[in-house]
Amino acid sequence: MIIYSVTVSVEKGIHEDWLNWMKETHIPDVMSTGYFTENLITRVLTTAEGEEGITYNIQYHCPSMIDLEEYQQKHAPALQKEHTDRYQNKFVAFRSLLEKV
């Protein structure tokens, strides 16, 4: 099992809109690609000193690295562009790959 983890820090002024959009649009769009079996969205409670935004972590569970690579080639660029276009200059994101052991 591969966990595709996306951590996003958003400006306080947009975080409610961002969270609603993620729950109602973006996460369902990612899940509808068929590459992930489940997801979890959490709010990060501990942040770096001086960080001003509100930080969230979204985890998508994927059966295999092959599936994840296919998702990244076929779907991720368009979905990430949609997010960037909507919230340009109002967020910082990084992605991690985790393996369930």
Buried (B, 14 or more C-beta within 10 A) or exposed (E): EBBBBBBBBBBEEBBEEBBEBBEEEBBEBBBEBEBBEEBEBEEBEEEEEEEEBBBBBBBBBBEEEEBBBBBBEEBBEEBBEBBEEBBEEBBEBEEEEEEEE
